[in-house]
Amino acid sequence: MSDTTLSVPVPEEVGKLYDQILKDEHTYEQFEKFNHQLHIGYWDDPTSDVPMREAVVRLTELMVERLRVDAEDRVLDLGCGIGGPATQIVRTTGARVVGVSISEEQVKLATRLATEAGVGDRATFQRADAMRLPFEDESFDAVMALESILHMPSREQVLSEARRVLRPGGRLVLTDFFERAPRTPGMHPAIEGFCRTAMTTMADVDDYVPMLHRVGLRVRELLDITEQTMERTWRETLEIVSQNDRPVDFDLAELFGVDEFGCLLVAADRP
């Protein structure tokens, strides 16, 4: 199985979740501090004092390096958030980026922020379902899915759509949460709480290569980046949550040191 027995996310509900998040003034202030990037951080040295603001940018850098695009290319950002990574792609490579999100509020904000950043002519955004992309076959040179495929009902369907819109030789780069160690029937309550609240599932890493092959993609890299991402992200996130009076359905501190929760970086291309 490519997904665990956690509840399968419903796209419309995921969209509503992010619409609601953006209505929280405190949460939006935090996003501003993180360069408008709504994903985990990456620390080359997890013991360093590099702040979360720089760590989220570093993870996007790793993704962009693997996309291998330049100013002549067109990139699709699946699950674009509020446009921080798209803006970074434009600024570092000159490529044109089309970002899609199931959240109308994210699309509106991403469009405004890109314009304010002076890249509105190269980064555009629209509401769309990654399971049914509204684009022609072979219309993009690269596809990026930065911490977004985990919100979608079928990873394989999303990968199939990504392959469809990629031109031959085009690259797909994504990050995903996965089961890093076997889980018992009584899965850690903190993992269940996080996945339920964030509307995510965890992938089976053993199925990723076969799944990519089934949709016609060639695997270039499968990298476990858990050590460089998860523990520090949990700790940084807990600090943010502790500043917010709203209760959450899980205790982030209980995720510290949980081996089952991993993060995977995947690079593939269309032959």
ChimeraX attribute file (.defattr): number of C-alpha atoms within 10 A of each C-alpha:
attribute: neighborCount
match mode: 1-to-1
recipient: residues
	/A:1	11
	/A:2	18
	/A:3	21
	/A:4	13
	/A:5	9
	/A:6	13
	/A:7	14
	/A:8	17
	/A:9	19
	/A:10	13
	/A:11	20
	/A:12	11
	/A:13	13
	/A:14	19
	/A:15	20
	/A:16	14
	/A:17	15
	/A:18	18
	/A:19	17
	/A:20	12
	/A:21	15
	/A:22	18
	/A:23	11
	/A:24	10
	/A:25	9
	/A:26	14
	/A:27	14
	/A:28	14
	/A:29	12
	/A:30	15
	/A:31	17
	/A:32	13
	/A:33	12
	/A:34	20
	/A:35	19
	/A:36	23
	/A:37	26
	/A:38	20
	/A:39	20
	/A:40	22
	/A:41	26
	/A:42	26
	/A:43	23
	/A:44	14
	/A:45	11
	/A:46	16
	/A:47	9
	/A:48	9
	/A:49	8
	/A:50	14
	/A:51	13
	/A:52	20
	/A:53	17
	/A:54	15
	/A:55	23
	/A:56	24
	/A:57	22
	/A:58	16
	/A:59	23
	/A:60	22
	/A:61	17
	/A:62	13
	/A:63	23
	/A:64	20
	/A:65	13
	/A:66	19
	/A:67	23
	/A:68	13
	/A:69	21
	/A:70	16
	/A:71	14
	/A:72	10
	/A:73	16
	/A:74	21
	/A:75	27
	/A:76	27
	/A:77	27
	/A:78	25
	/A:79	26
	/A:80	30
	/A:81	28
	/A:82	29
	/A:83	32
	/A:84	23
	/A:85	28
	/A:86	30
	/A:87	28
	/A:88	19
	/A:89	27
	/A:90	21
	/A:91	15
	/A:92	14
	/A:93	16
	/A:94	19
	/A:95	21
	/A:96	25
	/A:97	29
	/A:98	20
	/A:99	27
	/A:100	27
	/A:101	27
	/A:102	24
	/A:103	27
	/A:104	18
	/A:105	21
	/A:106	25
	/A:107	25
	/A:108	15
	/A:109	17
	/A:110	28
	/A:111	21
	/A:112	16
	/A:113	18
	/A:114	22
	/A:115	16
	/A:116	10
	/A:117	12
	/A:118	12
	/A:119	20
	/A:120	19
	/A:121	11
	/A:122	20
	/A:123	27
	/A:124	22
	/A:125	27
	/A:126	18
	/A:127	20
	/A:128	20
	/A:129	19
	/A:130	26
	/A:131	19
	/A:132	12
	/A:133	17
	/A:134	13
	/A:135	13
	/A:136	10
	/A:137	14
	/A:138	15
	/A:139	15
	/A:140	24
	/A:141	24
	/A:142	30
	/A:143	27
	/A:144	28
	/A:145	23
	/A:146	25
	/A:147	22
	/A:148	22
	/A:149	25
	/A:150	24
	/A:151	22
	/A:152	22
	/A:153	19
	/A:154	17
	/A:155	22
	/A:156	19
	/A:157	16
	/A:158	21
	/A:159	22
	/A:160	20
	/A:161	19
	/A:162	31
	/A:163	27
	/A:164	21
	/A:165	22
	/A:166	26
	/A:167	18
	/A:168	15
	/A:169	14
	/A:170	25
	/A:171	28
	/A:172	28
	/A:173	23
	/A:174	22
	/A:175	25
	/A:176	23
	/A:177	24
	/A:178	24
	/A:179	20
	/A:180	19
	/A:181	12
	/A:182	9
	/A:183	12
	/A:184	8
	/A:185	6
	/A:186	7
	/A:187	11
	/A:188	15
	/A:189	14
	/A:190	18
	/A:191	20
	/A:192	18
	/A:193	16
	/A:194	18
	/A:195	19
	/A:196	17
	/A:197	13
	/A:198	15
	/A:199	20
	/A:200	26
	/A:201	29
	/A:202	24
	/A:203	23
	/A:204	16
	/A:205	21
	/A:206	12
	/A:207	12
	/A:208	19
	/A:209	17
	/A:210	15
	/A:211	18
	/A:212	20
	/A:213	12
	/A:214	13
	/A:215	18
	/A:216	17
	/A:217	25
	/A:218	19
	/A:219	18
	/A:220	15
	/A:221	15
	/A:222	16
	/A:223	12
	/A:224	19
	/A:225	16
	/A:226	19
	/A:227	16
	/A:228	19
	/A:229	23
	/A:230	24
	/A:231	21
	/A:232	23
	/A:233	21
	/A:234	19
	/A:235	15
	/A:236	15
	/A:237	15
	/A:238	15
	/A:239	12
	/A:240	13
	/A:241	15
	/A:242	10
	/A:243	9
	/A:244	12
	/A:245	8
	/A:246	7
	/A:247	9
	/A:248	12
	/A:249	12
	/A:250	17
	/A:251	15
	/A:252	18
	/A:253	14
	/A:254	13
	/A:255	20
	/A:256	16
	/A:257	11
	/A:258	16
	/A:259	15
	/A:260	18
	/A:261	20
	/A:262	22
	/A:263	24
	/A:264	21
	/A:265	20
	/A:266	21
	/A:267	20
	/A:268	25
	/A:269	24
	/A:270	22
	/A:271	13
